[in-house]
């Protein structure tokens, strides 16, 4: 029994951490083209994906197209929703492997702020938010719910087309970059 416990302890990655620079690299590789439209994304999100995945899926009428691929410990997902007068585009990069799940948020936030786009015409808003999760589901084990220390930032003017926005979202053991745009047709 002690041997099993020792093996489990040594199997835990000692230096597990969120790889913020890699997330930005994948965001630039996939989400920036995704905001240009489905055709631009199809130029970089090759089928089949790195893991043999189909990458793209669509409803029968073609009004909703999703994509899912990944590289290493990162998941890249998003969709296009086509309406009569507008198109909605979304893309997300999130590290889903190689982390312990409770890494402190302060160094992740510092790395995000260091790498976030800056310059003329770019505005960033957001910061720390303490959200209390209701005592439901797995949070029900905590009578008053769960306090979640999150950092949320929105950047406008950092992407093309101008309607696109970038979002950085982080918490203990979680980091994701999102892009959204609603394009009038």
C-alpha positions, 0 to 999 in steps of 0.5 A: 500500500505504501508503495502504491501511495509513493508511486501516485505521489511521484507520478504527480507532475512537480512543476505543473503550470499553466503555459500562458505563452503557448495559449497565446501562440495557439490563439494567434494561430487559430482564433485570429483566423477564426474571427476572419471567417470560416474560410480563413480558419479552414486554411489553418485548421487542417482536416483531419486534425493532429489527433485524427479528429474530423475538426469541423461539424455542421447542422444539416441546414448549415446554420451552425458549424463547430470546430474542435482540434487541439495540440499537446495539452491544449483544446481549441474549439469554437463555432459559427452561427449563421443567421438571416442578418448576422453571423456569430463567430467564437473561438476558445483556447484552453489548456486541459492537460499538464496542469494540477488544477489548482495553480495560483492565479496571480502568476497566470494573471501577470503573464497574461497582462505581460503578453496581452496586446497593447497599443493605440486603439486597444482598450482593456477592462476587467480585473479580479472578481470573487464569484460565489458558486451556489451550493448545487452539484459538486459545490453542494458539499460546501454549505455556502457554495464555493468562492471562486477567485477569477480574473476576467479581462476584455480587450477591444481593438486588439483583433480584426475585424473591428467587431471582434473582441478578445477575452482572457479568463483565469482562475486557480488551475484555469486559463483560457483565451476567447474571441467573439464577433457578431458580424452584420450580413 
